[in-house]
Amino acid sequence: MKAFEVKKGNVVEYNGGAYQIRDIERSSPQGRGGNVRFRFVMYSVPGGNKLDVSFDADDSLTEVELLRRQASFSYKDGDAFVFLDDEDYTPYTLDADAIGDDAGYITDGLAGIYVQVIDEQPVAIQLPQYVTLEVVETPPELKGGTATKRPKPAKLSTGIEIMVPEYIGNGEKVLVNTATGEFGGRATE
């Protein structure tokens, strides 16, 4: 596939290894005739070594064949996260390095996760697009004459912080986009 087709969570071959794409930055050319470039933040799988590589939009990358197994988060074993396969209950254990920042979106029993498996080894996860998290600490809504919708910081039950609209209060459940870390609305659960 071409660099411009690569999505977050894809695993590609690079320098003889397998790397999961964690972040993609597109830079538009300056001036005429420049090429669009893509900067990928990739982590080796397994291993989790970070690489920062730029490609032209038309550069070819080979996607690594991997198994995607739908699973749910079961429990933490020390620093490791254990997920259970939704079909056959195979436990997949991934250490905190492999989970990285995604840890902030994982709650007890979270379903709809895909565990990526290469050679029977779980190497990475793909989270559902949105997860529901509880707001544990956010400043109260400012009462007053301004009708501006100013976002305010909110600390969530997993320890991450996101910006939420002013009307969101403590104890409310919110949807969080796992790709961007942005507020996605009130949770209806």
WOGIGI-V679333 format. One record per pair of residues at least 24 apart in sequence whose ideal C-beta (glycine too) atoms are under 10 Angstrom apart, sorted by sequence separation. I is the first residue (numbers start at 0). J is the second residue. D is the distance in whole Angstrom. If there is no record, write none. Layout:
# WOGIGI-V679333
i:I j:J d:D
i:I j:J d:D
This chain:
# WOGIGI-V679333
i:17 j:41 d:9
i:18 j:42 d:6
i:19 j:43 d:8
i:34 j:58 d:10
i:78 j:102 d:10
i:91 j:115 d:9
i:97 j:121 d:8
i:99 j:123 d:9
i:101 j:125 d:9
i:106 j:130 d:7
i:131 j:155 d:10
i:132 j:156 d:6
i:133 j:157 d:9
i:136 j:160 d:9
i:137 j:161 d:10
i:140 j:164 d:9
i:141 j:165 d:7
i:16 j:41 d:9
i:17 j:42 d:10
i:18 j:43 d:5
i:19 j:44 d:5
i:80 j:105 d:7
i:83 j:108 d:10
i:85 j:110 d:7
i:89 j:114 d:9
i:91 j:116 d:7
i:97 j:122 d:7
i:98 j:123 d:8
i:99 j:124 d:10
i:101 j:126 d:6
i:104 j:129 d:9
i:105 j:130 d:8
i:106 j:131 d:8
i:130 j:155 d:10
i:131 j:156 d:10
i:132 j:157 d:6
i:137 j:162 d:10
i:140 j:165 d:5
i:13 j:39 d:9
i:17 j:43 d:7
i:18 j:44 d:7
i:19 j:45 d:10
i:85 j:111 d:9
i:97 j:123 d:6
i:98 j:124 d:7
i:104 j:130 d:5
i:106 j:132 d:7
i:132 j:158 d:10
i:137 j:163 d:6
i:139 j:165 d:9
i:140 j:166 d:6
i:16 j:43 d:5
i:17 j:44 d:5
i:22 j:49 d:10
i:24 j:51 d:10
i:26 j:53 d:8
i:75 j:102 d:9
i:82 j:109 d:9
i:83 j:110 d:10
i:85 j:112 d:9
i:89 j:116 d:9
i:93 j:120 d:10
i:97 j:124 d:8
i:103 j:130 d:9
i:104 j:131 d:10
i:105 j:132 d:10
i:106 j:133 d:9
i:130 j:157 d:9
i:132 j:159 d:8
i:134 j:161 d:9
i:138 j:165 d:9
i:140 j:167 d:8
i:11 j:39 d:8
i:13 j:41 d:7
i:16 j:44 d:8
i:17 j:45 d:8
i:18 j:46 d:10
i:19 j:47 d:9
i:21 j:49 d:8
i:28 j:56 d:10
i:82 j:110 d:10
i:85 j:113 d:10
i:93 j:121 d:6
i:98 j:126 d:10
i:104 j:132 d:7
i:137 j:165 d:9
i:140 j:168 d:7
i:14 j:43 d:9
i:16 j:45 d:10
i:17 j:46 d:9
i:21 j:50 d:10
i:22 j:51 d:9
i:24 j:53 d:9
i:83 j:112 d:10
i:85 j:114 d:10
i:91 j:120 d:9
i:92 j:121 d:7
i:93 j:122 d:8
i:101 j:130 d:10
i:103 j:132 d:8
i:132 j:161 d:8
i:134 j:163 d:7
i:139 j:168 d:7
i:153 j:182 d:8
i:9 j:39 d:9
i:11 j:41 d:7
i:13 j:43 d:9
i:16 j:46 d:8
i:18 j:48 d:9
i:75 j:105 d:9
i:82 j:112 d:6
i:84 j:114 d:7
i:89 j:119 d:10
i:91 j:121 d:4
i:93 j:123 d:7
i:137 j:167 d:6
i:138 j:168 d:10
i:139 j:169 d:9
i:10 j:41 d:9
i:18 j:49 d:10
i:25 j:56 d:9
i:82 j:113 d:10
i:83 j:114 d:9
i:90 j:121 d:9
i:91 j:122 d:10
i:93 j:124 d:7
i:137 j:168 d:7
i:138 j:169 d:10
i:150 j:181 d:10
i:3 j:35 d:7
i:5 j:37 d:7
i:7 j:39 d:9
i:9 j:41 d:9
i:10 j:42 d:10
i:16 j:48 d:9
i:18 j:50 d:6
i:20 j:52 d:10
i:72 j:104 d:10
i:75 j:107 d:9
i:80 j:112 d:10
i:82 j:114 d:5
i:84 j:116 d:10
i:89 j:121 d:9
i:137 j:169 d:6
i:150 j:182 d:8
i:2 j:35 d:9
i:7 j:40 d:10
i:72 j:105 d:5
i:74 j:107 d:8
i:91 j:124 d:8
i:134 j:167 d:6
i:136 j:169 d:7
i:137 j:170 d:10
i:2 j:36 d:9
i:3 j:37 d:7
i:5 j:39 d:7
i:10 j:44 d:6
i:16 j:50 d:9
i:18 j:52 d:8
i:72 j:106 d:7
i:73 j:107 d:9
i:74 j:108 d:10
i:134 j:168 d:7
i:135 j:169 d:7
i:137 j:171 d:9
i:2 j:37 d:5
i:72 j:107 d:7
i:73 j:108 d:8
i:134 j:169 d:6
i:135 j:170 d:8
i:1 j:37 d:10
i:2 j:38 d:10
i:5 j:41 d:10
i:14 j:50 d:8
i:71 j:107 d:10
i:72 j:108 d:7
i:73 j:109 d:10
i:133 j:169 d:9
i:134 j:170 d:7
i:137 j:173 d:10
i:2 j:39 d:8
i:13 j:50 d:7
i:71 j:108 d:6
i:72 j:109 d:4
i:84 j:121 d:10
i:133 j:170 d:7
i:134 j:171 d:5
i:14 j:52 d:9
i:71 j:109 d:6
i:72 j:110 d:8
i:133 j:171 d:7
i:134 j:172 d:8
i:13 j:52 d:7
i:70 j:109 d:10
i:71 j:110 d:4
i:72 j:111 d:10
i:82 j:121 d:8
i:132 j:171 d:10
i:133 j:172 d:5
i:134 j:173 d:6
i:20 j:60 d:9
i:70 j:110 d:8
i:71 j:111 d:8
i:72 j:112 d:6
i:81 j:121 d:10
i:132 j:172 d:7
i:133 j:173 d:8
i:11 j:52 d:10
i:13 j:54 d:10
i:69 j:110 d:8
i:70 j:111 d:9
i:71 j:112 d:7
i:80 j:121 d:10
i:131 j:172 d:5
i:132 j:173 d:6
i:18 j:60 d:9
i:69 j:111 d:7
i:70 j:112 d:5
i:82 j:124 d:7
i:131 j:173 d:7
i:132 j:174 d:8
i:11 j:54 d:10
i:69 j:112 d:7
i:70 j:113 d:7
i:71 j:114 d:10
i:130 j:173 d:10
i:131 j:174 d:6
i:132 j:175 d:5
i:17 j:61 d:10
i:19 j:63 d:9
i:68 j:112 d:9
i:69 j:113 d:6
i:70 j:114 d:5
i:80 j:124 d:8
i:129 j:173 d:10
i:130 j:174 d:7
i:131 j:175 d:8
i:17 j:62 d:10
i:18 j:63 d:8
i:68 j:113 d:7
i:69 j:114 d:8
i:129 j:174 d:5
i:130 j:175 d:6
i:17 j:63 d:5
i:19 j:65 d:9
i:47 j:93 d:10
i:67 j:113 d:4
i:68 j:114 d:5
i:70 j:116 d:10
i:128 j:174 d:9
i:129 j:175 d:7
i:130 j:176 d:9
i:13 j:60 d:7
i:16 j:63 d:9
i:17 j:64 d:10
i:47 j:94 d:8
i:66 j:113 d:9
i:67 j:114 d:7
i:68 j:115 d:8
i:128 j:175 d:10
i:129 j:176 d:6
i:130 j:177 d:6
i:12 j:60 d:7
i:13 j:61 d:9
i:17 j:65 d:8
i:45 j:93 d:9
i:47 j:95 d:9
i:48 j:96 d:9
i:65 j:113 d:10
i:66 j:114 d:8
i:67 j:115 d:6
i:68 j:116 d:6
i:128 j:176 d:7
i:129 j:177 d:7
i:134 j:182 d:10
i:5 j:54 d:8
i:11 j:60 d:4
i:12 j:61 d:4
i:45 j:94 d:9
i:47 j:96 d:4
i:65 j:114 d:10
i:66 j:115 d:7
i:67 j:116 d:8
i:106 j:155 d:9
i:107 j:156 d:10
i:126 j:175 d:10
i:128 j:177 d:6
i:129 j:178 d:9
i:2 j:52 d:10
i:11 j:61 d:6
i:12 j:62 d:8
i:13 j:63 d:10
i:46 j:96 d:8
i:47 j:97 d:6
i:49 j:99 d:9
i:65 j:115 d:5
i:66 j:116 d:4
i:106 j:156 d:7
i:126 j:176 d:10
i:127 j:177 d:7
i:128 j:178 d:7
i:2 j:53 d:9
i:3 j:54 d:9
i:9 j:60 d:8
i:10 j:61 d:10
i:11 j:62 d:6
i:12 j:63 d:6
i:45 j:96 d:9
i:46 j:97 d:9
i:47 j:98 d:9
i:65 j:116 d:6
i:66 j:117 d:8
i:70 j:121 d:9
i:104 j:155 d:9
i:106 j:157 d:6
i:126 j:177 d:4
i:128 j:179 d:10
i:2 j:54 d:4
i:3 j:55 d:9
i:4 j:56 d:9
i:10 j:62 d:7
i:11 j:63 d:6
i:12 j:64 d:10
i:45 j:97 d:7
i:47 j:99 d:7
i:63 j:115 d:9
i:65 j:117 d:5
i:66 j:118 d:9
i:72 j:124 d:9
i:103 j:155 d:8
i:105 j:157 d:7
i:125 j:177 d:9
i:126 j:178 d:8
i:131 j:183 d:9
i:1 j:54 d:9
i:2 j:55 d:7
i:3 j:56 d:4
i:5 j:58 d:10
i:9 j:62 d:6
i:10 j:63 d:4
i:44 j:97 d:8
i:64 j:117 d:8
i:65 j:118 d:9
i:66 j:119 d:8
i:68 j:121 d:8
i:103 j:156 d:10
i:104 j:157 d:7
i:130 j:183 d:9
i:133 j:186 d:9
i:1 j:55 d:9
i:2 j:56 d:6
i:3 j:57 d:7
i:9 j:63 d:8
i:10 j:64 d:9
i:42 j:96 d:9
i:63 j:117 d:7
i:70 j:124 d:8
i:72 j:126 d:10
i:103 j:157 d:5
i:129 j:183 d:5
i:131 j:185 d:10
i:132 j:186 d:8
i:1 j:56 d:7
i:2 j:57 d:7
i:3 j:58 d:9
i:4 j:59 d:10
i:5 j:60 d:6
i:10 j:65 d:6
i:42 j:97 d:8
i:65 j:120 d:10
i:66 j:121 d:9
i:102 j:157 d:7
i:103 j:158 d:6
i:104 j:159 d:7
i:128 j:183 d:9
i:129 j:184 d:8
i:131 j:186 d:4
i:1 j:57 d:6
i:2 j:58 d:5
i:4 j:60 d:9
i:9 j:65 d:10
i:66 j:122 d:10
i:69 j:125 d:10
i:102 j:158 d:8
i:103 j:159 d:3
i:130 j:186 d:9
i:131 j:187 d:9
i:1 j:58 d:7
i:2 j:59 d:8
i:5 j:62 d:8
i:10 j:67 d:10
i:42 j:99 d:7
i:65 j:122 d:7
i:67 j:124 d:10
i:102 j:159 d:9
i:103 j:160 d:9
i:129 j:186 d:9
i:131 j:188 d:6
i:1 j:59 d:6
i:2 j:60 d:6
i:4 j:62 d:9
i:65 j:123 d:9
i:67 j:125 d:7
i:103 j:161 d:9
i:0 j:59 d:7
i:1 j:60 d:7
i:8 j:67 d:9
i:63 j:122 d:9
i:100 j:159 d:8
i:0 j:60 d:6
i:0 j:61 d:8
i:0 j:62 d:6
i:112 j:177 d:10
i:44 j:115 d:8
i:104 j:175 d:7
i:45 j:117 d:8
i:103 j:175 d:9
i:104 j:176 d:9
i:105 j:177 d:10
i:44 j:117 d:7
i:45 j:118 d:10
i:104 j:177 d:5
i:103 j:177 d:9
i:45 j:120 d:6
i:47 j:122 d:9
i:44 j:120 d:9
i:45 j:121 d:9
i:46 j:122 d:9
i:47 j:123 d:9
i:101 j:177 d:7
i:104 j:180 d:9
i:44 j:121 d:10
i:45 j:122 d:5
i:100 j:177 d:10
i:103 j:180 d:8
i:19 j:97 d:9
i:21 j:99 d:7
i:22 j:100 d:10
i:44 j:122 d:4
i:45 j:123 d:9
i:21 j:100 d:8
i:43 j:122 d:9
i:44 j:123 d:6
i:19 j:99 d:10
i:21 j:101 d:9
i:42 j:122 d:9
i:100 j:180 d:8
i:42 j:123 d:8
i:19 j:115 d:7
i:17 j:115 d:10
i:17 j:117 d:6
i:17 j:118 d:10
i:21 j:123 d:9
i:19 j:122 d:7
i:20 j:123 d:10
i:19 j:123 d:5
i:8 j:113 d:8
i:10 j:115 d:6
i:17 j:122 d:7
i:18 j:123 d:10
i:19 j:124 d:10
i:9 j:115 d:10
i:17 j:123 d:10
i:19 j:125 d:9
i:8 j:115 d:8
i:10 j:117 d:7
i:10 j:122 d:8
i:10 j:123 d:7
i:8 j:123 d:8
i:10 j:125 d:10
i:8 j:124 d:9
i:9 j:125 d:9
i:8 j:125 d:4
i:7 j:125 d:8
i:8 j:126 d:9
i:6 j:125 d:10
i:23 j:178 d:10
i:22 j:178 d:10
i:7 j:177 d:10
i:8 j:178 d:9
i:7 j:178 d:6
i:6 j:178 d:9
i:7 j:179 d:10
